[in-house]
């Protein structure tokens, strides 16, 4: 397995935070909540999810558009 320095750093930070709170998830959550309320941490809104039907139709339309683009590119060569 290849070591990824970014993953290693994230895991080290996660462990450091957990140790500060004696691995108590409620304490960790409360700490992050206080930081967010103090404006020291921001929370990104969750991404909008597509229903499976929307996802399938978007994928199909994208495939058609890509095929058309490939044909256009081939025509201009």
PDB file with SEQRES, HELIX, SHEET and CRYST1 records, atoms N, CA, C and O in Angstrom:
SEQRES   1 A   77  UNK UNK UNK UNK UNK UNK UNK UNK UNK UNK UNK UNK UNK          
SEQRES   2 A   77  UNK UNK UNK UNK UNK UNK UNK UNK UNK UNK UNK UNK UNK          
SEQRES   3 A   77  UNK UNK UNK UNK UNK UNK UNK UNK UNK UNK UNK UNK UNK          
SEQRES   4 A   77  UNK UNK UNK UNK UNK UNK UNK UNK UNK UNK UNK UNK UNK          
SEQRES   5 A   77  UNK UNK UNK UNK UNK UNK UNK UNK UNK UNK UNK UNK UNK          
SEQRES   6 A   77  UNK UNK UNK UNK UNK UNK UNK UNK UNK UNK UNK UNK              
HELIX    1 AA1 UNK A    5  UNK A   20  1                                  16    
HELIX    2 AA2 UNK A   25  UNK A   37  1                                  13    
HELIX    3 AA3 UNK A   52  UNK A   75  1                                  24    
CRYST1    1.000    1.000    1.000  90.00  90.00  90.00 P 1           1          
ATOM      1  N   UNK A   1       0.842  -1.170   0.000  1.00  0.00           N  
ATOM      2  CA  UNK A   1       0.000   0.000   0.000  1.00  0.00           C  
ATOM      3  C   UNK A   1       0.896   1.245   0.000  1.00  0.00           C  
ATOM      4  O   UNK A   1       1.894   1.303   0.718  1.00  0.00           O  
ATOM      5  N   UNK A   2       0.532   2.218  -0.800  1.00  0.00           N  
ATOM      6  CA  UNK A   2       1.285   3.460  -0.889  1.00  0.00           C  
ATOM      7  C   UNK A   2       0.810   4.415   0.201  1.00  0.00           C  
ATOM      8  O   UNK A   2      -0.392   4.608   0.388  1.00  0.00           O  
ATOM      9  N   UNK A   3       1.763   5.010   0.918  1.00  0.00           N  
ATOM     10  CA  UNK A   3       1.410   6.004   1.930  1.00  0.00           C  
ATOM     11  C   UNK A   3       1.179   7.343   1.260  1.00  0.00           C  
ATOM     12  O   UNK A   3       1.973   7.782   0.428  1.00  0.00           O  
ATOM     13  N   UNK A   4       0.099   7.979   1.627  1.00  0.00           N  
ATOM     14  CA  UNK A   4      -0.234   9.297   1.106  1.00  0.00           C  
ATOM     15  C   UNK A   4       0.026  10.300   2.228  1.00  0.00           C  
ATOM     16  O   UNK A   4      -0.606  10.218   3.281  1.00  0.00           O  
ATOM     17  N   UNK A   5       0.947  11.245   2.022  1.00  0.00           N  
ATOM     18  CA  UNK A   5       1.274  12.183   3.098  1.00  0.00           C  
ATOM     19  C   UNK A   5       0.091  13.040   3.537  1.00  0.00           C  
ATOM     20  O   UNK A   5       0.008  13.419   4.705  1.00  0.00           O  
ATOM     21  N   UNK A   6      -0.808  13.347   2.637  1.00  0.00           N  
ATOM     22  CA  UNK A   6      -1.976  14.150   3.000  1.00  0.00           C  
ATOM     23  C   UNK A   6      -2.900  13.348   3.908  1.00  0.00           C  
ATOM     24  O   UNK A   6      -3.386  13.860   4.917  1.00  0.00           O  
ATOM     25  N   UNK A   7      -3.137  12.103   3.553  1.00  0.00           N  
ATOM     26  CA  UNK A   7      -3.988  11.240   4.381  1.00  0.00           C  
ATOM     27  C   UNK A   7      -3.331  11.050   5.750  1.00  0.00           C  
ATOM     28  O   UNK A   7      -4.010  11.082   6.776  1.00  0.00           O  
ATOM     29  N   UNK A   8      -2.008  10.853   5.764  1.00  0.00           N  
ATOM     30  CA  UNK A   8      -1.303  10.691   7.035  1.00  0.00           C  
ATOM     31  C   UNK A   8      -1.457  11.933   7.913  1.00  0.00           C  
ATOM     32  O   UNK A   8      -1.656  11.823   9.123  1.00  0.00           O  
ATOM     33  N   UNK A   9      -1.362  13.113   7.298  1.00  0.00           N  
ATOM     34  CA  UNK A   9      -1.500  14.362   8.049  1.00  0.00           C  
ATOM     35  C   UNK A   9      -2.919  14.513   8.611  1.00  0.00           C  
ATOM     36  O   UNK A   9      -3.094  14.895   9.768  1.00  0.00           O  
ATOM     37  N   UNK A  10      -3.924  14.212   7.791  1.00  0.00           N  
ATOM     38  CA  UNK A  10      -5.311  14.316   8.252  1.00  0.00           C  
ATOM     39  C   UNK A  10      -5.548  13.355   9.413  1.00  0.00           C  
ATOM     40  O   UNK A  10      -6.193  13.717  10.397  1.00  0.00           O  
ATOM     41  N   UNK A  11      -5.036  12.148   9.306  1.00  0.00           N  
ATOM     42  CA  UNK A  11      -5.211  11.175  10.393  1.00  0.00           C  
ATOM     43  C   UNK A  11      -4.511  11.623  11.663  1.00  0.00           C  
ATOM     44  O   UNK A  11      -5.037  11.422  12.758  1.00  0.00           O  
ATOM     45  N   UNK A  12      -3.335  12.227  11.542  1.00  0.00           N  
ATOM     46  CA  UNK A  12      -2.604  12.714  12.711  1.00  0.00           C  
ATOM     47  C   UNK A  12      -3.385  13.845  13.391  1.00  0.00           C  
ATOM     48  O   UNK A  12      -3.475  13.889  14.618  1.00  0.00           O  
ATOM     49  N   UNK A  13      -3.943  14.748  12.598  1.00  0.00           N  
ATOM     50  CA  UNK A  13      -4.745  15.846  13.151  1.00  0.00           C  
ATOM     51  C   UNK A  13      -5.985  15.290  13.834  1.00  0.00           C  
ATOM     52  O   UNK A  13      -6.342  15.709  14.935  1.00  0.00           O  
ATOM     53  N   UNK A  14      -6.635  14.342  13.170  1.00  0.00           N  
ATOM     54  CA  UNK A  14      -7.836  13.732  13.756  1.00  0.00           C  
ATOM     55  C   UNK A  14      -7.509  13.081  15.093  1.00  0.00           C  
ATOM     56  O   UNK A  14      -8.266  13.218  16.054  1.00  0.00           O  
ATOM     57  N   UNK A  15      -6.384  12.372  15.158  1.00  0.00           N  
ATOM     58  CA  UNK A  15      -6.010  11.713  16.400  1.00  0.00           C  
ATOM     59  C   UNK A  15      -5.665  12.729  17.476  1.00  0.00           C  
ATOM     60  O   UNK A  15      -5.992  12.528  18.646  1.00  0.00           O  
ATOM     61  N   UNK A  16      -5.007  13.815  17.094  1.00  0.00           N  
ATOM     62  CA  UNK A  16      -4.664  14.864  18.049  1.00  0.00           C  
ATOM     63  C   UNK A  16      -5.919  15.488  18.665  1.00  0.00           C  
ATOM     64  O   UNK A  16      -5.989  15.699  19.875  1.00  0.00           O  
ATOM     65  N   UNK A  17      -6.895  15.776  17.825  1.00  0.00           N  
ATOM     66  CA  UNK A  17      -8.161  16.351  18.312  1.00  0.00           C  
ATOM     67  C   UNK A  17      -8.865  15.355  19.227  1.00  0.00           C  
ATOM     68  O   UNK A  17      -9.384  15.730  20.278  1.00  0.00           O  
ATOM     69  N   UNK A  18      -8.882  14.094  18.828  1.00  0.00           N  
ATOM     70  CA  UNK A  18      -9.539  13.067  19.643  1.00  0.00           C  
ATOM     71  C   UNK A  18      -8.861  12.932  21.005  1.00  0.00           C  
ATOM     72  O   UNK A  18      -9.535  12.805  22.028  1.00  0.00           O  
ATOM     73  N   UNK A  19      -7.517  12.959  21.019  1.00  0.00           N  
ATOM     74  CA  UNK A  19      -6.795  12.860  22.295  1.00  0.00           C  
ATOM     75  C   UNK A  19      -7.132  14.027  23.216  1.00  0.00           C  
ATOM     76  O   UNK A  19      -7.290  13.843  24.423  1.00  0.00           O  
ATOM     77  N   UNK A  20      -7.245  15.252  22.636  1.00  0.00           N  
ATOM     78  CA  UNK A  20      -7.581  16.432  23.436  1.00  0.00           C  
ATOM     79  C   UNK A  20      -8.901  16.244  24.187  1.00  0.00           C  
ATOM     80  O   UNK A  20      -9.102  16.814  25.259  1.00  0.00           O  
ATOM     81  N   UNK A  21      -9.789  15.443  23.616  1.00  0.00           N  
ATOM     82  CA  UNK A  21     -11.123  15.248  24.182  1.00  0.00           C  
ATOM     83  C   UNK A  21     -11.305  13.843  24.750  1.00  0.00           C  
ATOM     84  O   UNK A  21     -12.429  13.372  24.926  1.00  0.00           O  
ATOM     85  N   UNK A  22     -10.177  13.178  25.036  1.00  0.00           N  
ATOM     86  CA  UNK A  22     -10.215  11.817  25.596  1.00  0.00           C  
ATOM     87  C   UNK A  22     -11.087  10.885  24.761  1.00  0.00           C  
ATOM     88  O   UNK A  22     -11.775  10.016  25.297  1.00  0.00           O  
ATOM     89  N   UNK A  23     -11.051  11.071  23.461  1.00  0.00           N  
ATOM     90  CA  UNK A  23     -11.788  10.238  22.499  1.00  0.00           C  
ATOM     91  C   UNK A  23     -13.295  10.231  22.757  1.00  0.00           C  
ATOM     92  O   UNK A  23     -13.982   9.268  22.414  1.00  0.00           O  
ATOM     93  N   UNK A  24     -13.805  11.303  23.360  1.00  0.00           N  
ATOM     94  CA  UNK A  24     -15.238  11.435  23.644  1.00  0.00           C  
ATOM     95  C   UNK A  24     -15.896  12.175  22.481  1.00  0.00           C  
ATOM     96  O   UNK A  24     -15.690  13.377  22.314  1.00  0.00           O  
ATOM     97  N   UNK A  25     -16.674  11.472  21.688  1.00  0.00           N  
ATOM     98  CA  UNK A  25     -17.264  12.055  20.480  1.00  0.00           C  
ATOM     99  C   UNK A  25     -18.189  13.219  20.802  1.00  0.00           C  
ATOM    100  O   UNK A  25     -18.253  14.184  20.040  1.00  0.00           O  
ATOM    101  N   UNK A  26     -18.904  13.143  21.916  1.00  0.00           N  
ATOM    102  CA  UNK A  26     -19.788  14.256  22.290  1.00  0.00           C  
ATOM    103  C   UNK A  26     -18.971  15.520  22.584  1.00  0.00           C  
ATOM    104  O   UNK A  26     -19.371  16.623  22.212  1.00  0.00           O  
ATOM    105  N   UNK A  27     -17.842  15.352  23.244  1.00  0.00           N  
ATOM    106  CA  UNK A  27     -16.972  16.481  23.550  1.00  0.00           C  
ATOM    107  C   UNK A  27     -16.369  17.067  22.271  1.00  0.00           C  
ATOM    108  O   UNK A  27     -16.275  18.286  22.128  1.00  0.00           O  
ATOM    109  N   UNK A  28     -15.966  16.205  21.353  1.00  0.00           N  
ATOM    110  CA  UNK A  28     -15.411  16.661  20.069  1.00  0.00           C  
ATOM    111  C   UNK A  28     -16.465  17.446  19.302  1.00  0.00           C  
ATOM    112  O   UNK A  28     -16.182  18.527  18.786  1.00  0.00           O  
ATOM    113  N   UNK A  29     -17.663  16.915  19.225  1.00  0.00           N  
ATOM    114  CA  UNK A  29     -18.750  17.589  18.510  1.00  0.00           C  
ATOM    115  C   UNK A  29     -19.049  18.946  19.135  1.00  0.00           C  
ATOM    116  O   UNK A  29     -19.208  19.938  18.423  1.00  0.00           O  
ATOM    117  N   UNK A  30     -19.126  18.993  20.452  1.00  0.00           N  
ATOM    118  CA  UNK A  30     -19.412  20.244  21.154  1.00  0.00           C  
ATOM    119  C   UNK A  30     -18.315  21.280  20.886  1.00  0.00           C  
ATOM    120  O   UNK A  30     -18.602  22.464  20.715  1.00  0.00           O  
ATOM    121  N   UNK A  31     -17.079  20.834  20.851  1.00  0.00           N  
ATOM    122  CA  UNK A  31     -15.965  21.738  20.567  1.00  0.00           C  
ATOM    123  C   UNK A  31     -16.092  22.343  19.168  1.00  0.00           C  
ATOM    124  O   UNK A  31     -15.911  23.548  18.996  1.00  0.00           O  
ATOM    125  N   UNK A  32     -16.398  21.522  18.181  1.00  0.00           N  
ATOM    126  CA  UNK A  32     -16.573  22.026  16.815  1.00  0.00           C  
ATOM    127  C   UNK A  32     -17.792  22.938  16.716  1.00  0.00           C  
ATOM    128  O   UNK A  32     -17.774  23.914  15.966  1.00  0.00           O  
ATOM    129  N   UNK A  33     -18.848  22.631  17.463  1.00  0.00           N  
ATOM    130  CA  UNK A  33     -20.028  23.490  17.456  1.00  0.00           C  
ATOM    131  C   UNK A  33     -19.682  24.870  18.014  1.00  0.00           C  
ATOM    132  O   UNK A  33     -20.095  25.891  17.463  1.00  0.00           O  
ATOM    133  N   UNK A  34     -18.921  24.895  19.111  1.00  0.00           N  
ATOM    134  CA  UNK A  34     -18.518  26.185  19.698  1.00  0.00           C  
ATOM    135  C   UNK A  34     -17.626  26.971  18.731  1.00  0.00           C  
ATOM    136  O   UNK A  34     -17.778  28.185  18.601  1.00  0.00           O  
ATOM    137  N   UNK A  35     -16.704  26.294  18.059  1.00  0.00           N  
ATOM    138  CA  UNK A  35     -15.839  26.969  17.084  1.00  0.00           C  
ATOM    139  C   UNK A  35     -16.662  27.564  15.945  1.00  0.00           C  
ATOM    140  O   UNK A  35     -16.413  28.688  15.510  1.00  0.00           O  
ATOM    141  N   UNK A  36     -17.635  26.806  15.469  1.00  0.00           N  
ATOM    142  CA  UNK A  36     -18.486  27.289  14.378  1.00  0.00           C  
ATOM    143  C   UNK A  36     -19.274  28.515  14.819  1.00  0.00           C  
ATOM    144  O   UNK A  36     -19.365  29.498  14.084  1.00  0.00           O  
ATOM    145  N   UNK A  37     -19.839  28.457  16.010  1.00  0.00           N  
ATOM    146  CA  UNK A  37     -20.623  29.586  16.517  1.00  0.00           C  
ATOM    147  C   UNK A  37     -19.755  30.820  16.759  1.00  0.00           C  
ATOM    148  O   UNK A  37     -20.229  31.950  16.639  1.00  0.00           O  
ATOM    149  N   UNK A  38     -18.499  30.604  17.097  1.00  0.00           N  
ATOM    150  CA  UNK A  38     -17.584  31.720  17.326  1.00  0.00           C  
ATOM    151  C   UNK A  38     -17.059  32.282  16.002  1.00  0.00           C  
ATOM    152  O   UNK A  38     -16.339  33.280  15.984  1.00  0.00           O  
ATOM    153  N   UNK A  39     -17.424  31.638  14.912  1.00  0.00           N  
ATOM    154  CA  UNK A  39     -16.991  32.105  13.600  1.00  0.00           C  
ATOM    155  C   UNK A  39     -15.596  31.647  13.226  1.00  0.00           C  
ATOM    156  O   UNK A  39     -15.034  32.125  12.241  1.00  0.00           O  
ATOM    157  N   UNK A  40     -15.026  30.731  13.990  1.00  0.00           N  
ATOM    158  CA  UNK A  40     -13.677  30.252  13.711  1.00  0.00           C  
ATOM    159  C   UNK A  40     -13.665  29.085  12.728  1.00  0.00           C  
ATOM    160  O   UNK A  40     -12.611  28.728  12.203  1.00  0.00           O  
ATOM    161  N   UNK A  41     -14.790  28.510  12.486  1.00  0.00           N  
ATOM    162  CA  UNK A  41     -14.897  27.415  11.520  1.00  0.00           C  
ATOM    163  C   UNK A  41     -16.161  27.630  10.714  1.00  0.00           C  
ATOM    164  O   UNK A  41     -17.185  28.037  11.263  1.00  0.00           O  
ATOM    165  N   UNK A  42     -16.103  27.366   9.433  1.00  0.00           N  
ATOM    166  CA  UNK A  42     -17.304  27.461   8.616  1.00  0.00           C  
ATOM    167  C   UNK A  42     -17.735  26.061   8.211  1.00  0.00           C  
ATOM    168  O   UNK A  42     -16.936  25.126   8.166  1.00  0.00           O  
ATOM    169  N   UNK A  43     -18.992  25.950   7.926  1.00  0.00           N  
ATOM    170  CA  UNK A  43     -19.551  24.666   7.521  1.00  0.00           C  
ATOM    171  C   UNK A  43     -20.132  24.840   6.130  1.00  0.00           C  
ATOM    172  O   UNK A  43     -20.972  25.711   5.903  1.00  0.00           O  
ATOM    173  N   UNK A  44     -19.684  24.014   5.207  1.00  0.00           N  
ATOM    174  CA  UNK A  44     -20.207  24.078   3.845  1.00  0.00           C  
ATOM    175  C   UNK A  44     -21.583  23.434   3.816  1.00  0.00           C  
ATOM    176  O   UNK A  44     -21.801  22.408   4.460  1.00  0.00           O  
ATOM    177  N   UNK A  45     -22.512  24.026   3.073  1.00  0.00           N  
ATOM    178  CA  UNK A  45     -23.838  23.408   2.985  1.00  0.00           C  
ATOM    179  C   UNK A  45     -23.735  22.081   2.230  1.00  0.00           C  
ATOM    180  O   UNK A  45     -22.892  21.932   1.345  1.00  0.00           O  
ATOM    181  N   UNK A  46     -24.584  21.131   2.575  1.00  0.00           N  
ATOM    182  CA  UNK A  46     -24.535  19.853   1.858  1.00  0.00           C  
ATOM    183  C   UNK A  46     -24.884  20.049   0.395  1.00  0.00           C  
ATOM    184  O   UNK A  46     -25.693  20.910   0.046  1.00  0.00           O  
ATOM    185  N   UNK A  47     -24.275  19.253  -0.444  1.00  0.00           N  
ATOM    186  CA  UNK A  47     -24.552  19.324  -1.884  1.00  0.00           C  
ATOM    187  C   UNK A  47     -25.967  18.816  -2.150  1.00  0.00           C  
ATOM    188  O   UNK A  47     -26.441  17.890  -1.493  1.00  0.00           O  
ATOM    189  N   UNK A  48     -26.626  19.433  -3.114  1.00  0.00           N  
ATOM    190  CA  UNK A  48     -27.963  18.983  -3.491  1.00  0.00           C  
ATOM    191  C   UNK A  48     -27.841  17.605  -4.129  1.00  0.00           C  
ATOM    192  O   UNK A  48     -26.969  17.368  -4.965  1.00  0.00           O  
ATOM    193  N   UNK A  49     -28.703  16.727  -3.736  1.00  0.00           N  
ATOM    194  CA  UNK A  49     -28.681  15.372  -4.291  1.00  0.00           C  
ATOM    195  C   UNK A  49     -29.740  15.242  -5.365  1.00  0.00           C  
ATOM    196  O   UNK A  49     -30.833  15.799  -5.263  1.00  0.00           O  
ATOM    197  N   UNK A  50     -29.392  14.499  -6.390  1.00  0.00           N  
ATOM    198  CA  UNK A  50     -30.355  14.213  -7.451  1.00  0.00           C  
ATOM    199  C   UNK A  50     -31.040  12.891  -7.127  1.00  0.00           C  
ATOM    200  O   UNK A  50     -30.446  11.993  -6.530  1.00  0.00           O  
ATOM    201  N   UNK A  51     -32.296  12.794  -7.533  1.00  0.00           N  
ATOM    202  CA  UNK A  51     -32.967  11.515  -7.389  1.00  0.00           C  
ATOM    203  C   UNK A  51     -32.345  10.562  -8.399  1.00  0.00           C  
ATOM    204  O   UNK A  51     -31.740  11.015  -9.371  1.00  0.00           O  
ATOM    205  N   UNK A  52     -32.477   9.256  -8.197  1.00  0.00           N  
ATOM    206  CA  UNK A  52     -31.909   8.306  -9.158  1.00  0.00           C  
ATOM    207  C   UNK A  52     -32.415   8.539 -10.584  1.00  0.00           C  
ATOM    208  O   UNK A  52     -31.667   8.355 -11.545  1.00  0.00           O  
ATOM    209  N   UNK A  53     -33.692   8.948 -10.728  1.00  0.00           N  
ATOM    210  CA  UNK A  53     -34.237   9.203 -12.062  1.00  0.00           C  
ATOM    211  C   UNK A  53     -33.546  10.391 -12.715  1.00  0.00           C  
ATOM    212  O   UNK A  53     -33.199  10.334 -13.895  1.00  0.00           O  
ATOM    213  N   UNK A  54     -33.342  11.469 -11.958  1.00  0.00           N  
ATOM    214  CA  UNK A  54     -32.668  12.647 -12.494  1.00  0.00           C  
ATOM    215  C   UNK A  54     -31.242  12.312 -12.874  1.00  0.00           C  
ATOM    216  O   UNK A  54     -30.749  12.760 -13.909  1.00  0.00           O  
ATOM    217  N   UNK A  55     -30.572  11.518 -12.034  1.00  0.00           N  
ATOM    218  CA  UNK A  55     -29.185  11.157 -12.287  1.00  0.00           C  
ATOM    219  C   UNK A  55     -29.064  10.351 -13.573  1.00  0.00           C  
ATOM    220  O   UNK A  55     -28.180  10.610 -14.390  1.00  0.00           O  
ATOM    221  N   UNK A  56     -29.953   9.370 -13.756  1.00  0.00           N  
ATOM    222  CA  UNK A  56     -29.912   8.535 -14.953  1.00  0.00           C  
ATOM    223  C   UNK A  56     -30.174   9.351 -16.210  1.00  0.00           C  
ATOM    224  O   UNK A  56     -29.485   9.173 -17.214  1.00  0.00           O  
ATOM    225  N   UNK A  57     -31.159  10.244 -16.170  1.00  0.00           N  
ATOM    226  CA  UNK A  57     -31.468  11.023 -17.363  1.00  0.00           C  
ATOM    227  C   UNK A  57     -30.348  12.012 -17.657  1.00  0.00           C  
ATOM    228  O   UNK A  57     -30.047  12.267 -18.823  1.00  0.00           O  
ATOM    229  N   UNK A  58     -29.727  12.571 -16.628  1.00  0.00           N  
ATOM    230  CA  UNK A  58     -28.619  13.500 -16.845  1.00  0.00           C  
ATOM    231  C   UNK A  58     -27.436  12.766 -17.455  1.00  0.00           C  
ATOM    232  O   UNK A  58     -26.742  13.309 -18.316  1.00  0.00           O  
ATOM    233  N   UNK A  59     -27.200  11.530 -17.012  1.00  0.00           N  
ATOM    234  CA  UNK A  59     -26.101  10.743 -17.561  1.00  0.00           C  
ATOM    235  C   UNK A  59     -26.356  10.416 -19.026  1.00  0.00           C  
ATOM    236  O   UNK A  59     -25.445  10.476 -19.851  1.00  0.00           O  
ATOM    237  N   UNK A  60     -27.587  10.073 -19.338  1.00  0.00           N  
ATOM    238  CA  UNK A  60     -27.922   9.739 -20.719  1.00  0.00           C  
ATOM    239  C   UNK A  60     -27.769  10.947 -21.621  1.00  0.00           C  
ATOM    240  O   UNK A  60     -27.229  10.839 -22.722  1.00  0.00           O  
ATOM    241  N   UNK A  61     -28.248  12.117 -21.154  1.00  0.00           N  
ATOM    242  CA  UNK A  61     -28.139  13.331 -21.951  1.00  0.00           C  
ATOM    243  C   UNK A  61     -26.683  13.701 -22.154  1.00  0.00           C  
ATOM    244  O   UNK A  61     -26.292  14.127 -23.241  1.00  0.00           O  
ATOM    245  N   UNK A  62     -25.870  13.540 -21.103  1.00  0.00           N  
ATOM    246  CA  UNK A  62     -24.451  13.858 -21.196  1.00  0.00           C  
ATOM    247  C   UNK A  62     -23.756  12.976 -22.200  1.00  0.00           C  
ATOM    248  O   UNK A  62     -22.866  13.425 -22.923  1.00  0.00           O  
ATOM    249  N   UNK A  63     -24.163  11.703 -22.252  1.00  0.00           N  
ATOM    250  CA  UNK A  63     -23.551  10.779 -23.204  1.00  0.00           C  
ATOM    251  C   UNK A  63     -23.891  11.187 -24.624  1.00  0.00           C  
ATOM    252  O   UNK A  63     -23.046  11.118 -25.516  1.00  0.00           O  
ATOM    253  N   UNK A  64     -25.132  11.613 -24.835  1.00  0.00           N  
ATOM    254  CA  UNK A  64     -25.543  12.049 -26.167  1.00  0.00           C  
ATOM    255  C   UNK A  64     -24.758  13.292 -26.564  1.00  0.00           C  
ATOM    256  O   UNK A  64     -24.275  13.391 -27.691  1.00  0.00           O  
ATOM    257  N   UNK A  65     -24.631  14.243 -25.635  1.00  0.00           N  
ATOM    258  CA  UNK A  65     -23.892  15.462 -25.924  1.00  0.00           C  
ATOM    259  C   UNK A  65     -22.440  15.152 -26.223  1.00  0.00           C  
ATOM    260  O   UNK A  65     -21.857  15.748 -27.129  1.00  0.00           O  
ATOM    261  N   UNK A  66     -21.839  14.224 -25.476  1.00  0.00           N  
ATOM    262  CA  UNK A  66     -20.449  13.869 -25.709  1.00  0.00           C  
ATOM    263  C   UNK A  66     -20.284  13.207 -27.063  1.00  0.00           C  
ATOM    264  O   UNK A  66     -19.317  13.485 -27.773  1.00  0.00           O  
ATOM    265  N   UNK A  67     -21.219  12.327 -27.437  1.00  0.00           N  
ATOM    266  CA  UNK A  67     -21.139  11.674 -28.737  1.00  0.00           C  
ATOM    267  C   UNK A  67     -21.221  12.712 -29.841  1.00  0.00           C  
ATOM    268  O   UNK A  67     -20.472  12.646 -30.816  1.00  0.00           O  
ATOM    269  N   UNK A  68     -22.123  13.665 -29.695  1.00  0.00           N  
ATOM    270  CA  UNK A  68     -22.271  14.710 -30.696  1.00  0.00           C  
ATOM    271  C   UNK A  68     -21.011  15.549 -30.794  1.00  0.00           C  
ATOM    272  O   UNK A  68     -20.604  15.928 -31.892  1.00  0.00           O  
ATOM    273  N   UNK A  69     -20.389  15.844 -29.665  1.00  0.00           N  
ATOM    274  CA  UNK A  69     -19.159  16.634 -29.663  1.00  0.00           C  
ATOM    275  C   UNK A  69     -18.038  15.863 -30.337  1.00  0.00           C  
ATOM    276  O   UNK A  69     -17.228  16.449 -31.055  1.00  0.00           O  
ATOM    277  N   UNK A  70     -17.981  14.562 -30.117  1.00  0.00           N  
ATOM    278  CA  UNK A  70     -16.946  13.746 -30.744  1.00  0.00           C  
ATOM    279  C   UNK A  70     -17.133  13.714 -32.258  1.00  0.00           C  
ATOM    280  O   UNK A  70     -16.169  13.781 -33.020  1.00  0.00           O  
ATOM    281  N   UNK A  71     -18.387  13.612 -32.675  1.00  0.00           N  
ATOM    282  CA  UNK A  71     -18.660  13.607 -34.113  1.00  0.00           C  
ATOM    283  C   UNK A  71     -18.289  14.948 -34.736  1.00  0.00           C  
ATOM    284  O   UNK A  71     -17.723  14.990 -35.828  1.00  0.00           O  
ATOM    285  N   UNK A  72     -18.604  16.040 -34.047  1.00  0.00           N  
ATOM    286  CA  UNK A  72     -18.274  17.371 -34.548  1.00  0.00           C  
ATOM    287  C   UNK A  72     -16.769  17.540 -34.634  1.00  0.00           C  
ATOM    288  O   UNK A  72     -16.260  18.072 -35.622  1.00  0.00           O  
ATOM    289  N   UNK A  73     -16.044  17.091 -33.604  1.00  0.00           N  
ATOM    290  CA  UNK A  73     -14.587  17.202 -33.608  1.00  0.00           C  
ATOM    291  C   UNK A  73     -13.995  16.373 -34.735  1.00  0.00           C  
ATOM    292  O   UNK A  73     -13.063  16.818 -35.405  1.00  0.00           O  
ATOM    293  N   UNK A  74     -14.523  15.170 -34.955  1.00  0.00           N  
ATOM    294  CA  UNK A  74     -14.029  14.308 -36.025  1.00  0.00           C  
ATOM    295  C   UNK A  74     -14.294  14.931 -37.376  1.00  0.00           C  
ATOM    296  O   UNK A  74     -13.484  14.800 -38.294  1.00  0.00           O  
ATOM    297  N   UNK A  75     -15.433  15.615 -37.508  1.00  0.00           N  
ATOM    298  CA  UNK A  75     -15.795  16.239 -38.775  1.00  0.00           C  
ATOM    299  C   UNK A  75     -14.862  17.382 -39.113  1.00  0.00           C  
ATOM    300  O   UNK A  75     -14.589  17.625 -40.288  1.00  0.00           O  
ATOM    301  N   UNK A  76     -14.361  18.096 -38.100  1.00  0.00           N  
ATOM    302  CA  UNK A  76     -13.495  19.249 -38.328  1.00  0.00           C  
ATOM    303  C   UNK A  76     -12.048  18.871 -38.551  1.00  0.00           C  
ATOM    304  O   UNK A  76     -11.232  19.749 -38.832  1.00  0.00           O  
ATOM    305  N   UNK A  77     -11.704  17.631 -38.442  1.00  0.00           N  
ATOM    306  CA  UNK A  77     -10.295  17.213 -38.639  1.00  0.00           C  
ATOM    307  C   UNK A  77      -9.943  17.132 -40.080  1.00  0.00           C  
ATOM    308  O   UNK A  77      -8.808  16.799 -40.420  1.00  0.00           O  
TER     309      UNK A  77                                                      
END                                                                             
